[in-house]
Each structure stands twice: as structure tokens, then as C-alpha cells.
Amino acid sequence: MIDPGTELKLQEIVVSGELPSVQIAIIDQNQLIWSKTLGQNSDTKYVYMNGSVQKVVDATAVLQLYEKGQVDLDADINDYIPFEVKHPQYPDIPITIRMLLSHRSGLDAVGDQFSWDTECLFREYRQNCNLETLQMPLEEYLMASFTPSGSNYNPKMWLNEPGEKYHYSVSAYPLLRYLIEYVSGQSYPEYMHENIFAPLGMLNTGFVAEDFVGQHAIPFTRIDGINIELPVWNGNGYMMRTTAEDMGKFMLAHINNGSYNHFQLLQPETIQIMQAKETEGRSILNRNTELNDAGYGLGIFHYSNGWLGHGGSTVGYQSLWQFNPAKQCGIIISTNVNGILGDENDFMSVWEHVVEIRDILVKRLDPLSTIRSFPWGLILTWAVVIILGNIIVRWRRRKREKENEPPNNAFSGA
């Protein structure tokens, strides 16, 4: 459990960081040990949009299809969908499902992705808004974006050679969501509810805003350091909203080799595939933090000291979902303010306080994860030097004493 002193520190961060509310769930020793909402106008049953944390859920669904033999991770995605996805500079290199899951396809972002996701609700903050693409359902939007003759196609959305290196893509996962729909024969929300949310008991999770009337934590944007209230938005029916407790259930399945409450979300060997590092790390939003990005698997970040997870940022909400499977612990943090519509300072002013909360919780669950925040390496090095120095000094002293000793027969009689 979280002691009163720690809870007070968390509450102080919420107040000083001007976070309207923060929802937290903590997993330890393979169980939910603490769930709390700090701040105002929210509780543990209120839903928060979780941004790119949704990618972990998407990857889990794709891997379920892989387990059923419905997709091959290393096959060309064109084998499974009714339109072609090709890198214009490398048309002979297939774009595989594994590449899309691990952000190694060379894809950056298709045109108007932000506008389509948000249904142009925030055009007063973001000027670009293509009303033509706004009216398109997902399939039509993707076809218009990936087909060279499509109205939304731009060859500059392709960067690196497929498979060459990591480049985070906000458009790879909408394409994978469509793959889930087309292969399963169900709508994306239907598949997720039937195969992930309902079996795990995630009763406060979904994609349609109207299903959670009166249950949303009201979103805010931060512009020039000031929080501005926003309307609850839908996201074309593909943007996930959930609670920290529900994401804790999902986390427990990932901690326990894919199993939670007698339901096998994924097989243990598939969990290993998902968590295996596909690419080495890079620095990403890790100022003054200890859990730096150390690589990426299939829909999941690797951090230092055995921690895995994902962060999420979308209009009005910021989330963090991180766990350590070896130590059977993890944290889920959501807040209902985000600076994505403002500048970098606005964004970081929210993120840094979320990280501050994260660091306090991780220190409680896994103290060694913050090893770099204290110069233990230097201290251990000096300790070894001192110990070895003492051994050498004693050895030399003994050697000198032995050299100065009289022979064994020095005092024997004639």
C-alpha cells in the first residue's frame, strides 16, 4: 500500500503541476494493491483516453490473430488487405506486419492524420483540417492515403528503407487496426471487446464517447501555461478510453505470461515474442528520468532495469503504462491535461510532473530502478579500490614482517 506520506507527496505534485486530476493504479506482487484518483472532479471509475498506450492493446490483438494462424508476422501486409501498401522508393521490399508493429516500416505519418483522428474538433489550435478526408471511414481514408492515385497520398510520408531502422509512426497502428478488422471480419471495437476487454473484465473500457456519458474526466489543453477546458471527443470511434484499474487487469495478463483470472490473453511464447527487443533504444522524453528508453519490441517500449511499457499522449489526456514482469510490479498513471495543442514547453510541463509521480512510485516498487539517480556505480568502484588497497597494504606489511623475522634456528643452542 501507499503510505500517507507518499500519498501527500503525490497530491502536492498534482497541485503544483496544475494537473486537474490524476488516476493511479499500482500492481505489486502480482496483484492490484492501490487505486486512487487525486485532484478534482474524478474518481477511479472515470475514463481517460490513453493515447499511444492503445498501441500495446493493438499489438496484443494482432498477436492473437498470429496465434490463430490468421496472419504471419513476417508476411507482406498486402497479403491480408484489399489495397497495396508500398514504399515508393523501395517497392520490391515488402512492408511486413512485424515492421509495422516495431516501427521499422519506414513510414512516418499519412496526411491529415491528426485531423482525421480528432474529427477536426480542435482546428482553432491546429489550422490544417481537410474536410474531405474527415468524412471518410477508416478503410476509405487509408486507401486514399496509401494508394498513389489517392487524394490524400504523399510520397514524402515514406522515409527509411523498410526494415532498416526504427522510426516511430503515428500511422502504422491505424493501418494495423484496419488489418484487425479485415482479417477478423469484425469491427475493431467489436473485436477488442470480445477478445480482450470482456474476458479480462475491463468493464470501463471502450472507444465511443457516448458509451461513457458523465463518466469522462473532462479534458484540458495547456496553452502558454494555462489549462483550457475542452469538449469530450470521440475520435472517429477508434480512440480508446479506459480506467487505470482496467489497464491494471491488462497489465497483469502481460506480467503473468499472458494469463489473468483464468483467461489466456496470449500464450507465454507469444508474450516473449512481443516483449523481445526488435530495435535498440534512443532518448525520448526522458529528461531527468531514470527509466530511459532502451529499445522497442512489438508495440512495447523497453526501459532500463527490466521495465517495459508505453506512454500515451492525445488531446486532453496523458498516460503512462509501465511494468516489470520479473518483479511482478507496475504502474498506470493517467491525467486529463495535455500540452499537445500548445508548444513544447506546454507539453513538457505536463509530462515532467507525470514522470515525477512515476519516479516516486517506481522507487517504492523497485528501488534499484533509480540506481542512476544516485552515484552507486562510483561508490561501488571506490569501495572496491579501497578494499583491494587494504588487501595489498596488508600483504606488503606481512611480506616485510616475514623478511625481517630471524631464521627458525636463530635461537637454537649449539
N, C-alpha and C positions, 0 to 999 in steps of 0.2 A: 504493500500500500504506500501511497504518498503521504509523508508526514506533514503536519500543519505548517512547519517552517518552509518546506519546499513548495507547498501549495501557495503560500503567501508570496514567495519569490515569483512564481508563475503569474499570479494575479498582478503583481507590480509591473511585470513586463507587458501584460495586456494593457494596463492603464498607461504606462509611459510610452508604449508603442502606438497608442491610439488605435488599438485593434477592437472593433465593435464587439466581437465575441471570438472565442477560441474553443473548439471542441477537441477533446483529447481522449484517446483510449490507449491503455498500456497493457502489453502482453508480457508475462514473465512466468517462467517455469511451466510453459505450455498452457497457460490459461489467462483469461482477461482478469486483471487484478484491480484495474482502476478505470473509471469512465466519468468524465466531468466536462461541463461546459462553463467556461469562465467568461465574464463580461456581461453584456446586457441582451435582453430580448431573444434568448435562445435557450435550448436545453438539449439533452442527449438524443432526443427523438427528432430534432430539426435536421433537415437535409442541407448539405453543402455540395456544390458542384466541385468535382475533384480534378478537373483539367487533365493533364497528361498522366496522372495516376491511372486513368482509364486504360492506358496502353498495356498495363500489366494484365488487366482483365481481357482485353482484346487478344493478347498473345496467348493467354490461357485457353481461350475459345478456339483459336487456330490450332493449338496443340491438341485439343480434344479431337478436332477433325483429323489431325495426323494420326492419332491413336486408332481412330476408326477406319483408317486406310483410305480416307476420302481425299486427302492431299498428301503430296510428297514435299517435304520442306525444301529439297534441292531441285525441284522441278520448276520450269518456267511458269510464271503466274498465268501466262496466256493459255496454258493447258486447261484452265479452270474458269475463265471468264469470257464473255462474248465479244470483247473488243481487245485490240492489241495495245500492250504497254512496251514501248521500245525506247532505249536511249538513242537519240538521233545520230550521235557520233559513233556509237558502238552498237549498231542494230543487230549484229550477229551474236552478241553476248546476252544470254537470257537473263531477265530480271527474276530471280528466284524468290520464293516465299521467305526463305531464310534471310536473304539480303534485305528484304523489306522489314522483317521483324527486328533485325540487328542494325538498321540504319546504314547499310552498306550498298544500297542500290544505285547511288549516285544522284538520287532525286533530292531536290531542295523543296520547293513549295509550288503548287499549281496556283494559277492566278485567282485572285479574289477568294482565297481560302478563308481568310478571317471574316470577310463579308458574308460568305455563304454560311459559315458556322454560326454566326451571330444574327443572321437574318437582317443584317443592316440596321439593327436597333441602335447602334452606337455611332452612326455616321457623323454626328456633331463632333465627335472626338477623332474619328478616322474618316478622312474625306472620301477615299475610294469606296464606291458602292455600285456594283454592276447589277442593275435591276433585272437584267435578262437572266443572268446565272442564278439570281436569288429565287426565281420561280421554278428552277429545275429540281426534280427529285435527285437523289444521290446517283443513281445509275446514269441519268442523262448528264448530270454535272461532270462526272468522271469521264464519260465518253467525250464530252465537249473539251475536256482538259487534256486528255491523253492522246486523242486522235489528231494527227497533223492537220486534218481539214476542219477540226472542231473550232467553234467560235471562241473558246477560252484557251486554246493551245498556245504555248510559248516555249520554243526550244531551249530558252535560257533557264528553264526550271530544272534542266539536267546539268549536273556539274561533273563529278568524277566518273572515271571508268567503273562500271558495275563490279562490285566485289573488291575494289582497290583499297578503299579506306572508309572509315566512319564519317558520316555527316548526318546530323540529326535532322529529320524531315518531318514537318507537321502534316504532310500529305500522304506519307506512306501508310499511316494507320487508317484513315478514311478508306483507302483502297482495300486494306485488309478487312475492314468492316463489310465492305461490299462483297468481298470474297466469301466471308462467313454466310452472308445472305444467299448468294448464288449457289454455293455448294450444299448448304443445309436445306435449301428450299423453304426457309422460314425468314421472316423479317428479322433484322438484327436485334431489336428489343425482345421479340418472342424467343429467339434462340437463347439470349442471355438469361432471361427469366427462367426458362425451362431447364437449362443445363448448368447454370451457375447460381443465380440468386435464390430461387426457390429451394433447391436441395441443400444449400448452405444456411437457410433460414435468414437470408438478407431481406427482411420484410420491408425495410425502409430505403430501398434502392430502386432506381428506375431511370427513365430517360425523358418522360413527358412531364412538363411543369404542372399541367393541370391535374395530374395524379397526386400532387402534394400541396394542394391549396391550403394556405395557412400554416404550412409546415416548413417553409423555406426560411433559412437565415437570410435576412434581407441583404442583398449585395451592395457593396460600396466600391467606388473607384477612388484612387487618391491622385489628385491633380494639384501640383505646386504645394504639396504637403498637407492638403485639406481633403478630408473624406467627403465624398459626394454620393448620396443615395441613388441607386439605380433601380430600374424595374426588374423583377424576376423574369428571366428569359428562357426560351425553350431550347434553342439550338437545333432546329430542324428535326427534332426527335432522336438525335444521335448523341447528345451530350449528357453524360452520366451525372447523377446527383445521388448522394448516399450519406450515411452517418459514419462516424468513427467506429462505433460498435460493429456495424455491418462489415466494414472493411477489416475489422479485427478478426471476424469469422473467416473471411477470405484469406487473411494472413496466416491464421492458424493452420489452414489446409496446406499452405506453402511451407510452413515450418515443419509439418508432420508428413513429409514425403507425399503430399497430395491428398491426405485424408483428414476429414473433420466430421465429427459426430456421425460416424458410420457411413459417410458418403465419400467415395473416392473421386475427387475432382480431377486429378491426373495420376497416372501411375508413377511410382518412385523414379523409374528410369527416365520418364519424360520430364519430371521435375529437374533431374540432373541435366538434361539437355537444355532446358530453359535457363537454368542458372549458370551453365558453363559460360566462361568468358569468350565472346566472339571477337572482341577488339580490346586493345589496351586503352588505358584511361587518358583523360585530358582534364585540365582545370575547367570547372564550370560552376559558377555561382558559389564559390567556396571560400569567400573572404573570411578570414579569422575563424574558420571551422576546422574540425579535426577529421570529419568523415568525408574526405575528399573523394572525388570521382576517380575510381581505379579501373574502369572498364565498363563494357556493356555486353549483356547476354542476349537473350531473345525477349525483348520487351522489359528488360530489367537492368538497372544500373548495379555495378559493383562499386562498393565503397571500401575504405580501408578497414582492416581488422575484422574481416569476415562479414561485414554488413552488406545487405542487398536492399533494393527498393526502387522508388521512383518519386520524383517531385511533380507537382501539378500546378499550373498557373493558367487561369482563364479570367474573363471579365467578371470582377466582383468577388473572386474566390482564390485562395492559395491553399495548397495541401502538401503534406509530406507523409509518405508511407514507407517506413524502413524497418528492417528486421534482421536478426542474426540467427540463422537456423541452427547453428552449432550450440548456441547458448539458449535457444528457445525463448527469445525475448524480442520485443518490437514495440514501435510507437506509431500512432496515427495522429496527425495534427491537421486541423482544418480551421481556417479563418475566413470571414466574409468581407475581406477587403483586399484589393489588389491594385497595383500601380501600373498595370499593363497599358492603360489608356493614357498614362502620363509619360514622363521621361524616365531615364534610368534611375535617377535619384528617388523618384516616387516608388518605382518598383523595388529597389533595394531597401528602402526604408521599411517596407513591409517584410520582405524576405529575411532581413537580418534579425528581426525580432522573432520570426518563426524559428530560425536557426538557433537563436539564443534559448528558446524553450526546448528545442530538440537536444541541445547540448546538456542542459540540466537533467533531462530525462535519461539520456544515454549514460551520463556519469553515474546515475543511480543504478541503472540496469547492468552496465558493463564498464566498470571504471577504467579498464585498460584501453578502451577505445579512445580515451582522451589522453593517451600517453604523450602525444606530441604537444599538448598544451603545457607540459611540464618537462624540463630537460632531463628526463630519466636516462636517455642514452648517454649524455655527457657525464651524469653522476655515476652510472654503472661503469663507464670507461675509467673514470678516475678511481673508482673503488678497486677495479682490477689492477690498475697501476700501483695503487698503494699496497694492496695485498702482495702482489708479486715483488714489489720493492722490499717489503718487510721480510719476505722469504729469502730474497737474495742477501739482504743485510745479515740475517741470522746465519745463513750458510757461510758467508765470508767470515763472520765472527767465530763460528765453530772451527772453520779451517785454520784461522790464525791461532786459536787456542790450542788446537791439536798440534800445530807446528811448533809451538813453544813448550809443549809438555816434554819432560825428561823421558828417556828410554825406559822401557818396562823394568830393566835391571839396574837402573841408576842407583838405587839404594840397597842393592843386594850385598851381602857380605862377600869377602874374598874367599 
